[in-house]
Amino acid sequence: MFTMTDASDHPLDFAERAMRQGREVAIASLIACPPAVALRVGQQMAVDEDDAIAGSLGNERIEAAIVARARAVIESGAPEIIDLDGSGAPGSPEDATMRVYIERVG
């Protein structure tokens, strides 16, 4: 499973430190979501090769899916856009499809 860093750790600060330490990192950016979802477009989450994360894009189920895809992006180097079912998150409408762009950085 993944490990959350300090909640105050900004995803880009985390990514910069991880890269300086020689770890591969992917950034996941929310690029679309329904207005009723309690997230904002542009919100980010960083994932390193050891599955440590900073930032949040939803509940544990959503974050686990992002970590799994981020791992593949880190390995391949090819960015991906994924659609995730955000329903079930607090305040989410029944149809709460979120679109996330994931890219390796560094």
C-alpha positions in Angstrom: 0.0 0.0 0.0 1.1 3.6 -0.3 2.5 5.9 2.4 1.2 9.4 2.9 3.8 12.1 3.7 3.2 14.9 6.1 -0.2 16.5 5.3 1.4 19.9 5.0 3.8 18.7 2.3 3.0 20.3 -1.1 3.1 17.7 -3.9 5.7 19.7 -5.9 7.9 20.2 -2.9 7.8 16.5 -2.2 8.5 15.7 -5.9 11.5 18.0 -5.9 13.0 16.4 -2.7 12.4 12.9 -4.0 14.1 13.7 -7.3 17.1 15.2 -5.5 17.3 11.9 -3.6 17.4 10.0 -6.9 13.8 8.7 -6.8 11.5 8.7 -9.8 8.3 10.7 -9.4 4.9 11.1 -11.1 2.5 14.0 -10.7 -1.2 13.4 -11.0 -3.3 16.5 -11.8 -7.0 16.8 -11.7 -8.1 18.1 -15.1 -11.9 17.6 -14.9 -14.6 16.8 -12.3 -18.2 17.6 -11.6 -18.8 20.9 -9.7 -20.3 19.1 -6.8 -17.1 17.2 -6.0 -15.1 18.8 -3.2 -12.0 19.0 -5.3 -10.8 21.7 -7.7 -9.3 21.3 -11.2 -5.6 21.7 -10.9 -5.3 19.9 -7.6 -2.3 17.6 -7.6 -0.9 14.5 -5.9 2.7 13.3 -6.2 3.7 9.6 -6.1 7.3 8.4 -5.9 8.7 5.0 -7.0 8.3 3.7 -3.4 4.6 4.6 -3.4 5.0 7.5 -1.0 2.5 10.2 -1.8 1.9 13.9 -1.1 -1.3 15.7 -1.7 -4.7 14.1 -2.2 -7.3 13.7 -5.0 -10.0 11.9 -3.2 -10.7 8.9 -0.9 -8.4 5.9 -0.4 -9.9 4.0 -3.2 -9.3 6.8 -5.7 -5.7 7.4 -4.4 -4.9 3.6 -4.7 -6.0 3.7 -8.3 -3.9 6.8 -9.0 -0.8 5.2 -7.3 -1.2 2.1 -9.4 -1.4 4.1 -12.7 1.5 6.4 -11.5 3.7 3.4 -11.0 3.1 2.4 -14.6 3.8 5.9 -15.8 7.0 6.0 -13.8 8.1 2.7 -15.4 7.1 3.6 -19.0 7.7 7.3 -19.1 4.5 7.7 -21.1 1.9 10.1 -19.6 -1.7 9.0 -19.2 -5.1 10.4 -18.8 -7.4 8.3 -16.7 -11.1 8.5 -15.7 -12.0 7.6 -12.2 -15.3 7.0 -10.5 -15.4 9.6 -7.7 -18.9 8.6 -6.5 -19.0 7.6 -2.9 -16.7 10.4 -1.9 -18.3 12.8 0.6 -20.5 15.3 -1.2 -20.1 13.6 -4.6 -23.0 13.2 -6.9 -23.9 9.7 -8.1 -22.1 10.3 -11.4 -18.8 11.9 -10.3 -16.4 10.9 -13.0 -13.0 12.6 -12.5 -10.3 12.9 -15.1 -6.7 12.8 -14.0 -3.5 13.5 -16.0 -0.5 11.6 -14.8 3.1 12.3 -15.9 6.6 11.4 -14.8 8.7 14.4 -13.8 12.4 14.9 -13.6 
